[in-house]
Amino acid sequence: MSGETFGGTVQSIAFAIADRENSPGSRLLASINPSYTWVKLAQRVPVRIQIDADYVAKNRLRAGTTATVTVLESRETQEHR
């Protein structure tokens, strides 16, 4: 799947994340395990993306896994649900 390009819609973006070692005490923030040393924790934000139904390899994707993605803004007008 590396390097593939396919469409999807951003469903939600977390407002913030909690560092497990310096927790502010609130359990309402998304908790991120800093498993990648090359990505700063502050740059890792949980984003829920709904993959387009017509993506042929959709059955190979697994819910809850980690991915590094690039989000490109669509200039097409879309109806918000």
N, C-alpha and C positions, 0 to 999 in steps of 0.2 A: 504494500500500500504506500510505501515511501514515494513521495514526489507526485502522487496522484492529485488531480484537481477535480472537485465535484461541488455541486451546489448544496446549499442548506440555508436555514433561517435561524438567526440568533434568537433563542427563546428567553434567556435571562442572563444577566451578568451580576455576579456577587458585588456588593458594595465595598467589601474589605475582606481581609483574611487575618487570621490570628496566628502568630508565631508560637509554636508549642513551647518554646523555651522562655518566652517573654509574654505570656498570656495576660491580656488586660482584665481577665476575670469574667468576661462575657462569653457565654457559650452560644450566642446567637450568630457569631461570625464563622465563616467557613474555615475549617482547620486544614492547613496544607502541610504535608510532610515534605520537608526540603530534601528530596532525594536527588535532585540534579544540582551539582555544585557549580555548573556553568550558567545557571539562570538565577538571578537574584530573586529572593523570596518575594520582595515587593512587586516584582513584575509578573508573578504567577497569580492569576485571578481566575476562579472557576467560572466558566462560561458554558451554558447549556445550548447546544446546537441541534436543531432538528434537520437531519439529512434528507434531501429531496428523495421522494419515493421512487423516482426513475433511475436512481444510481444502481447500476447492475451488481456491484459487489457489496451492497448494503448488508447482506446476510453475514459477511465476514467481520463486521464491526461488532464490538462487544460493549454493552452499557457499563459505565463506571470505570472504564480504563482511562489512562492518561495519554494525551496526544499533544504534540506541538503543532499548532496550526497557524496559518496566516489568514486573517479575515479581510476580504476585499469588499469595499462598499459597492452595492449595486445602485446604479443610477435609475433603475426602473421604479416606478411608483407601485407600491404594494399596499394592499388593504391590510390593516392591522387587525389581528384577532384577539 
